[in-house]
Every structure is written in structure tokens, then in C-alpha cells.
Amino acid sequence: MRFYTRYVQIVIDEETRRQVIETSKENGASVSLFIRTALLPGGHDELDPSPTIDFSKIPLIYDGRAKDKPLKSKLGFTLTENEYEVMCRAAMKRGMSRAEYVRMRLSVFLEYEQMDSALAFSNKELDQFAANLLKELKDRKSENE
């Protein structure tokens, strides 16, 4: 069984893509680890509790630009099933598309002052953190029923 079962590719501005690559190298992390770390929210309260993942009500607003920068580059990465579900639920909670959420989280993480400690987690620890977020979300939903 493969650990990373989901491949995600987004369009992004070249400056941010380059910053992600350079910053991950400067911090001794792979680009994939950098992205996966950036995507995980701080707590289960940042996840949409809906029973299913449904982006049909979220408008896809795409004009080829983000923060007045043209989106001409592509950025691809892999996620575990847990990480993918967390990313989807976090995007839904904010009313964003997945790509929009990824671009926003990368921009925020590039400014994060404690990046070195955040990037100290292993790939398995990140997946476990995502699994714990989903379990906490499920437990909270059970308490409210």
C-alpha cells in the first residue's frame, strides 16, 4: 500500500513557487514536506464537519491571478488520505477551492517565524497529526448529536 495516495497540482505565481522551493532548501526540508506542513491547520475547529466533502457550492473564482500576480506556474505534490481530507475540509470551512486554500496557506507559511520547529516533524508525524485532527472532528460531531 502506498503512503501517498493523492497527487495534487495547482497553478501558482512563479514568485511564490520559487520562494517555496528556496525556503524549503534553506530549512533543510523537502519541498513536499514543506507543503504538507503548510497545509495542516492548527486544530479540528478549522475543519468543515459536513458528512461528505462537497465543493459544488463553492464558487471557483479563477481569473488567472492571485494577489495581482499572474498564475503561470504549476506546483504538484503528494498527500496521504488523511492529509488530503484535512486539506479539503479546511478549504470548505473557508469557502475556498482547494487550490485557493493551498496558495493562501503557502503564503502564510512563508511568513511563519517558527518555521524551523514546524518543519521538524517527519512525514509519518504529519500524517498522524492529520489523522488526529479528523478523529477530534469526528469525536466533536458525536458529542453534539
Residue, then its C-alpha position, 0 to 999 in steps of 0.5 A: m500500500r502506498f503512503y501517498t495516495r493523492y497527487v495534487q497540482i495547482v497553478i501558482d505565481e512563479e514568485t511564490r513557487r520559487q520562494v517555496i522551493e528556496t525556503s524549503k532548501e534553506n530549512g533543510a526540508s523537502v519541498s513536499l514536506f514543506i507543503r504538507t506542513a503548510l497545509l495542516p491547520g492548527g486544530h479540528d475547529e478549522l475543519d468543515p464537519s459536513p458528512t461528505i466533502d462537497f465543493s459544488k457550492i463553492p464558487l471557483i473564482y479563477d481569473g488567472r491571478a492571485k494577489d495581482k500576480p499572474l498564475k503561470s506556474k504549476l506546483g504538484f505534490t503528494l498527500t496521504e488520505n488523511e492529509y488530503e481530507v484535512m486539506c479539503r475540509a479546511a478549504m470548505k470551512r473557508g469557502m475556498s477551492r482547494a487550490e485557493y486554500v493551498r496558495m493562501r496557506l503557502s503564503v502564510f507559511l512563508e511568513y511563519e517565524q517558527m518555521d524551523s520547529a514546524l518543519a521538524f516533524s517527519n512525514k509519518e508525524l504529519d500524517q498522524f497529526a492529520a489523522n488526529l485532527l479528523k478523529e477530534l472532528k469526528d469525536r466533536k460531531s458525536e458529542n453534539e448529536 
